[in-house]
């Protein structure tokens, strides 16, 4: 069941459904949850940046490492 070139995802029952691609399509409770999670992620990424002793900006670590151990294929 592909729609407009987008891939489909399976829901809990195994049926295919179109993925949500706009935040406003989520129910309000899920929008709040999404916003909280994104705020936490933004804070963690921003905390990886700092000033060098010469006044430049440097990053400590790899931002994508924040997603290590997160299974993005599993539904919540």
N, C-alpha and C positions, 0 to 999 in steps of 0.2 A: 504494500500500500504506500507507494511513494507519492509525495505531493510536491509539485513545483520544484523538482530536482532535489528535494531534501531527503535524507535517509530517514528510515523509521526506527523506532525503538520498541522493545517489547515491554509490556506492562507486567504486573504481578501474575496475571493469568496466562501470560505467554502470548497474548494477542498483540499484534503490531499496532502502533499508534504514532501519529506525527509528533515530533518533539516540540516543546514550547520554545519559541525563539524570541518572544517579547515579554519583558517583565510584567507589563500591564495585563497579560493574559493569565497570570497566576492569581489565585485567591489572595485576599489581603493578608491573611495569616502567613502565607508562604512568602509574600513580598517582604513582610517584616523580618522573617527568618533569613531570607536572602540578604537583606540590607545589613543585618547584624553580622552575618558571616563575612560579607565583603568588607565591612568596617574593620573587623578583626584582622583579616588578611592584609588590608591596606596598611594598618598600623604595624604589622610584623614586617612587611616589605620596607616601609619607610624607616623602621628601626635598624635595618641592615646598612643604611647609608650613614656616612659620617664625614667629618672634615679631616683632611690630611694635615700634617704639620706645616705644609706650605700653603694652606688655605683652599686647596682644591677639594673636590668631592670624590669620595671613594666608596666602594661597596664591599662589605665583608660578607662572604658567602655567596651562594647562588640562589636567587629568589625562587626558582622552580623547585628547590629542595624543600620548600614549605609544603609542597604537595606530595612529598615522598610518604609512602605508606597510605595514601588516600586512594581507594579503589573508585575511580570515576565511572566504572561500568556497573556498579551496584546501586540499585534504587534504594532510597531511604524509606 
